[in-house]
């Protein structure tokens, strides 16, 4: 009897091993890195360990590396990838066999009072999944892992854009403080000049009061600029999960390129946007779900085989069994139709996504062009003219040709132009980051 049982179990095990033959991928397929991220320098200028010290001055390369290595949101997406890979592995596994032990005709009455007339049956059963259900189920899970990879890449681009925007704002804040410190210094010197002229009886004390008001306004603006710098530092540090920034400043240069590429070339690059590229996999996943639902309409048989021992006659025999659901009412027709509509929905969503990206790109490009022209005009015309006017009026005031109000107005005009130029540079570079996010390419490399 024992040998027979061993034979049955061994036979069943061999059958299961045959059923499990075939390979299904369990991990997400590595995707190509978005050109924008691939084009970034891999080495940092000052940071090699991913840490910063109190008082450090960091570059944009440093900030990007810190954020991409430590951003808490990115870690969430990475965990999602691993979770979906585990789900793919789970879906690739065979259903467990069932071991059934049954004893009949025991502890009854008459001939069945004891175990003498008992019958013992030991059987091994297995669900046989037809129509490639396991492979199709595994394919769906694997494609969902691929989608998680694309979502991760899109999040990396979001983090990159956020870092560039925050870094640009902090760099502009540092430059803005320099402008206001220079203006504060000039306002202070001007108050001293007017004060001496008032004491000499050359001008009215009202002019001194006016200059002191301008100095107070400048002092307020300088303090506000310093608060903005502190907030900008915290915002930048938050991109790599730090709540108490240890670095002191950032290094870089705010500028505009000689020209900007035409919109047509940028439109042609949106194919590398991961938000759009993921829809190729999304469509494949929806179709795979549809095929899986069709396969589920095919009923799966449950087969069993085993050994029976008849204690009364000391005989033994093999038993076999077979069961299968009858698809009379439920042929999975509702799920198949739902999957079909999900495929259509995905097609519509892809077109909607592409339209949205193109619209946003066109709008951002219009803003970029306006900011570019504004910055050029401020840099090449307005600031030089305002600077020249300020110097002429300042010297003329010392010679008695202009009133102090003229000096204050010229001074204010010059520095407002310089601040506006900084604001234009900030918005320009932040818009560049937005466009690079939409195209997946660095504008500097678009010819």
C-alpha positions in Angstrom: 0.0 0.0 0.0 2.7 2.4 0.9 4.5 1.9 -2.4 1.3 2.5 -4.2 0.7 5.8 -2.4 4.2 6.9 -3.1 3.7 6.0 -6.8 0.5 8.1 -6.9 2.1 11.1 -5.3 5.2 10.9 -7.4 3.1 10.7 -10.6 1.1 13.7 -9.5 4.2 15.7 -8.7 5.7 14.9 -12.1 2.5 16.0 -13.8 2.6 19.3 -11.9 6.2 19.9 -12.9 5.2 19.4 -16.5 2.4 21.8 -16.1 4.7 24.4 -14.7 7.1 24.3 -17.6 7.3 27.5 -19.6 8.7 30.8 -18.6 6.9 34.1 -17.8 8.8 37.3 -17.2 8.3 38.6 -13.6 10.1 41.9 -13.7 9.3 45.2 -15.5 11.2 45.7 -18.7 13.8 48.5 -18.3 12.8 51.5 -20.2 15.0 54.0 -22.0 15.9 57.0 -19.9 14.3 60.3 -21.1 16.8 62.2 -23.2 16.6 65.2 -20.9 17.7 63.2 -17.9 20.2 61.2 -19.9 21.9 64.4 -21.0 22.5 65.6 -17.5 26.1 65.4 -16.2 26.7 62.3 -14.0 29.3 63.9 -11.8 28.8 66.7 -9.3 31.1 69.7 -9.1 31.5 69.7 -5.3 29.4 66.8 -3.9 30.6 63.2 -4.4 28.9 61.5 -1.5 25.4 62.9 -1.8 25.7 64.9 1.4 26.2 68.6 2.0 27.9 70.5 4.8 26.7 73.6 6.6 27.7 76.7 4.6 28.2 74.8 1.3 27.6 76.5 -2.0 25.9 74.0 -4.4 25.4 74.0 -8.1 22.4 72.9 -10.2 24.1 69.6 -10.9 24.5 69.0 -7.1 20.8 69.9 -6.5 19.5 67.6 -9.3 21.6 64.7 -8.0 20.5 65.1 -4.4 16.9 65.3 -5.5 16.9 62.3 -7.8 18.7 60.2 -5.2 16.7 61.3 -2.1 13.3 62.7 -3.2 10.6 61.0 -1.0 8.0 61.0 -3.7 10.4 59.1 -6.1 10.9 56.4 -3.4 7.1 55.9 -3.4 7.1 55.2 -7.1 10.0 52.9 -6.8 8.2 50.9 -4.2 5.2 50.7 -6.5 7.4 49.1 -9.2 8.7 46.5 -6.8 5.1 45.8 -5.6 3.9 45.2 -9.2 6.9 43.0 -9.9 5.9 40.9 -6.9 2.3 40.8 -8.3 3.7 39.6 -11.6 5.5 36.8 -9.9 2.4 35.8 -8.0 0.3 35.7 -11.2 2.9 33.4 -12.8 2.5 30.7 -10.2 0.4 27.6 -10.7 -2.6 26.9 -8.6 -1.8 24.6 -5.7 -2.8 20.9 -6.0 -5.3 19.5 -3.6 -4.7 16.4 -1.5 -7.9 14.6 -0.5 -8.0 11.8 2.0 -11.4 10.1 2.5 -12.4 7.1 4.7 -15.8 5.4 4.2 -17.8 2.6 5.9 -16.4 3.0 9.4 -17.8 3.1 13.0 -21.2 2.1 11.8 -23.4 -0.9 12.6 -23.4 -4.5 11.7 -20.6 -5.3 9.3 -19.5 -1.7 9.4 -19.2 -1.5 13.2 -15.4 -1.5 13.1 -12.8 -0.6 10.5 -12.9 -4.1 8.9 -15.2 -2.9 6.1 -13.7 0.5 5.7 -12.5 2.0 2.4 -9.7 4.5 2.3 -9.2 6.8 -0.7 -6.2 9.0 -1.2 -6.4 11.3 -4.3 -4.5 14.2 -5.7 -6.4 16.9 -7.6 -5.3 19.8 -9.8 -7.1 22.6 -11.5 -6.1 22.7 -15.2 -6.1 26.3 -16.5 -6.9 26.3 -20.2 -6.7 29.0 -23.0 -3.4 30.2 -21.6 -4.9 31.9 -18.6 -1.8 31.9 -16.5 0.4 33.3 -19.3 -2.1 36.0 -20.1 -2.6 36.9 -16.5 1.1 37.1 -16.0 1.4 39.3 -19.2 -1.1 41.7 -17.8 0.7 42.0 -14.5 4.1 42.4 -16.3 2.7 45.2 -18.4 1.3 46.9 -15.3 4.9 46.7 -14.0 6.1 48.5 -17.1 3.5 51.2 -16.6 4.8 51.7 -13.1 8.2 52.2 -14.6 6.9 54.8 -17.0 5.2 56.6 -14.1 8.5 56.5 -12.2 10.3 58.1 -15.2 7.6 60.8 -15.4 8.0 61.5 -11.7 11.7 61.8 -12.1 11.1 64.5 -14.8 8.7 66.2 -12.5 11.4 66.3 -9.7 14.0 67.5 -12.2 11.7 70.4 -13.3 10.9 71.2 -9.7 14.6 71.4 -8.8 15.4 73.6 -11.8 12.5 75.9 -11.0 13.4 76.1 -7.3 17.2 76.6 -8.0 16.4 79.3 -10.6 14.2 81.2 -8.1 16.9 81.0 -5.4 19.6 82.1 -7.8 17.4 85.1 -8.7 16.7 85.8 -5.1 20.5 86.0 -4.4 20.9 88.4 -7.3 17.9 90.4 -6.2 19.4 91.0 -2.8 22.6 92.3 -4.4 20.5 94.8 -6.3 18.6 95.9 -3.3 21.8 96.2 -1.2 23.3 98.4 -3.9 20.1 100.5 -4.0 20.1 100.7 -0.2 23.7 101.8 -0.2 23.0 104.5 -2.8 19.9 105.7 -0.9 21.9 105.9 2.3 24.6 108.0 0.6 22.0 110.2 -0.9 20.4 110.9 2.5 23.8 111.9 3.8 24.4 114.2 0.8 21.0 115.8 1.2 21.4 116.1 5.0 24.7 118.1 4.6 23.0 120.3 2.0 20.1 121.0 4.3 22.5 121.9 7.1 24.2 124.3 4.8 20.8 125.9 4.0 21.0 125.1 0.3 17.8 123.0 0.1 14.6 122.5 1.9 14.3 120.0 4.8 11.3 118.5 2.8 13.8 117.0 0.3 15.6 115.3 3.2 12.3 113.8 4.4 11.6 112.6 0.9 15.0 110.9 0.6 14.5 109.3 4.1 11.2 107.9 2.9 12.9 106.4 -0.1 15.6 104.9 2.2 12.9 103.3 4.4 11.1 101.8 1.4 14.4 100.4 0.2 15.1 98.9 3.6 11.7 97.2 3.5 12.4 95.8 0.1 15.8 94.5 1.2 14.3 92.7 4.2 11.6 91.2 2.0 14.2 90.0 -0.5 16.1 88.3 2.4 13.0 86.6 3.6 12.3 85.4 0.0 15.8 84.0 -0.2 15.3 82.0 3.0 12.0 80.6 1.7 13.7 79.8 -1.6 16.4 77.9 0.2 13.8 75.8 2.1 11.9 75.1 -1.1 15.0 73.9 -2.9 16.1 71.7 0.0 12.6 70.1 0.2 13.1 68.6 -3.3 15.5 66.1 -1.7 13.5 65.7 1.5 15.4 68.1 3.8 13.4 70.3 6.2 16.4 72.2 7.5 18.7 73.3 4.6 22.3 73.2 5.5 23.7 74.8 2.3 24.2 78.5 2.3 23.9 79.5 -1.3 23.8 78.3 -4.9 26.1 79.1 -7.7 25.2 79.6 -11.3 24.3 82.3 -13.8 21.0 83.6 -15.0 21.1 84.4 -18.6 19.2 83.9 -21.9 20.5 82.0 -25.0 21.3 83.7 -28.3 18.0 82.4 -29.7 15.2 79.9 -29.0 14.3 76.9 -31.3 11.2 77.2 -33.4 8.0 75.7 -32.1 7.8 73.1 -34.9 11.0 71.4 -33.8 9.8 71.3 -30.2 6.4 69.8 -31.2 8.2 67.0 -33.0 10.0 66.1 -29.7 6.9 65.4 -27.5 7.1 61.8 -28.6 9.8 61.4 -25.9 7.5 62.7 -23.2 6.9 59.7 -20.8 3.4 60.8 -20.1 2.7 60.1 -23.8 5.0 57.2 -24.3 3.4 55.2 -21.5 0.2 55.0 -23.6 1.9 52.6 -25.9 2.2 50.2 -23.0 -1.2 51.2 -21.7 -2.8 50.2 -24.9 -1.0 46.9 -24.9 -2.0 46.3 -21.3 -5.7 47.0 -22.1 -5.6 44.6 -25.0 -3.9 42.0 -22.9 -6.7 42.3 -20.3 -9.3 41.9 -23.1 -7.6 38.6 -24.2 -7.4 37.5 -20.6 -11.2 38.0 -20.1 -11.9 36.1 -23.3 -9.7 33.2 -22.0 -11.7 33.3 -18.7 -14.8 32.4 -20.7 -13.2 29.0 -21.2 -14.1 26.7 -18.2 -11.2 25.1 -16.4 -11.5 21.3 -15.6 -10.5 19.9 -12.2 -9.0 16.5 -12.5 -8.1 14.1 -9.7 -6.6 10.7 -9.4 -5.8 8.5 -6.5 -5.7 5.2 -4.8 -8.4 3.3 -2.9 -7.8 0.5 -0.4 -10.7 -1.8 0.6 -9.9 -3.1 4.1 -12.4 -6.0 4.1 -11.1 -7.7 1.0 -7.6 -6.3 1.2 -7.9 -5.2 -2.4 -6.9 -1.9 -3.8 -7.9 0.1 -6.9 -7.2 3.4 -8.6 -9.8 6.1 -8.8 -10.1 9.0 -11.2 -12.4 12.0 -11.2 -13.2 15.0 -13.4 -15.3 18.1 -13.0 -15.8 21.2 -15.1 -18.1 24.2 -14.8 -20.8 24.4 -17.4 -20.9 27.9 -19.0 -24.6 28.1 -19.2 -25.3 31.5 -17.6 -21.9 33.1 -17.0 -19.7 33.1 -20.0 -17.8 36.2 -18.8 -19.5 38.2 -21.5 -19.8 41.3 -19.3 -16.1 41.4 -18.5 -15.1 40.9 -22.1 -17.3 43.8 -23.1 -15.9 46.0 -20.3 -12.4 45.2 -21.5 -13.4 46.2 -25.0 -14.6 49.6 -23.8 -11.5 50.0 -21.8 -9.4 49.6 -24.9 -11.5 52.3 -26.7 -11.2 54.5 -23.6 -7.4 54.1 -23.7 -7.3 55.2 -27.3 -9.3 58.3 -26.5 -7.2 59.1 -23.4 -4.0 58.9 -25.5 -5.4 61.4 -28.0 -6.5 63.6 -25.1 -3.1 63.4 -23.5 -1.3 64.3 -26.8 -3.7 67.2 -27.4 -3.1 68.5 -23.9 0.7 68.3 -24.2 0.6 70.1 -27.5 -1.6 72.8 -26.1 0.5 73.3 -23.0 3.6 73.4 -25.2 2.2 76.0 -27.5 1.1 78.2 -24.5 4.5 77.8 -22.8 6.3 78.7 -26.0 4.3 81.9 -26.5 5.2 82.9 -22.9 8.8 81.9 -23.6 9.0 84.1 -26.7 7.4 87.1 -24.8 9.8 86.7 -21.9 12.8 86.4 -24.3 11.9 89.6 -26.1 11.3 91.4 -22.8 14.6 90.3 -21.4 16.5 91.3 -24.5 14.8 94.7 -24.5 15.6 95.3 -20.8 19.2 94.2 -21.1 20.1 96.0 -24.3 17.9 99.1 -24.2 16.0 100.0 -21.1 18.7 99.3 -18.4 21.6 101.0 -20.3 19.3 104.1 -21.0 18.1 104.2 -17.4 21.6 103.9 -16.1 22.8 106.7 -18.3 19.9 108.9 -17.3 20.6 108.2 -13.6 24.2 109.2 -13.9 23.4 112.4 -15.8 20.7 113.5 -13.3 22.9 112.6 -10.4 25.8 114.7 -11.6 23.4 117.5 -12.6 21.9 117.5 -9.1 25.3 118.1 -7.6 25.7 121.0 -10.0 22.2 122.4 -9.0 20.6 121.5 -12.4 18.1 119.0 -11.0 16.0 118.6 -7.8 16.4 115.7 -5.4 13.1 114.2 -6.6 14.6 113.9 -10.1 17.5 111.9 -8.7 15.2 109.6 -6.7 12.9 109.0 -9.7 15.9 108.2 -11.9 17.4 105.9 -9.3 14.1 104.1 -8.7 13.5 103.7 -12.5 17.0 102.2 -13.0 16.7 99.7 -10.1 13.1 98.7 -11.0 14.4 97.9 -14.5 17.2 95.8 -13.1 14.7 93.9 -10.8 12.3 93.4 -13.6 15.1 92.0 -15.7 15.9 89.5 -13.0 12.2 88.6 -12.8 12.1 88.1 -16.6 15.2 85.9 -16.4 13.6 83.9 -13.6 10.4 83.4 -15.5 12.2 82.6 -18.7 14.3 79.9 -17.2 11.4 78.4 -15.3 9.4 78.3 -18.6 12.4 76.6 -20.2 12.2 74.0 -17.5 8.4 73.5 -18.2 9.0 73.1 -21.9 11.8 70.6 -21.3 9.4 68.7 -19.2 6.9 68.6 -22.0 9.4 67.6 -24.7 11.8 65.4 -22.7 14.8 67.3 -24.2 17.1 70.1 -23.2 16.4 73.2 -25.2 20.2 73.9 -25.4 20.5 70.7 -27.4 17.7 71.4 -29.8 19.1 72.6 -33.1 
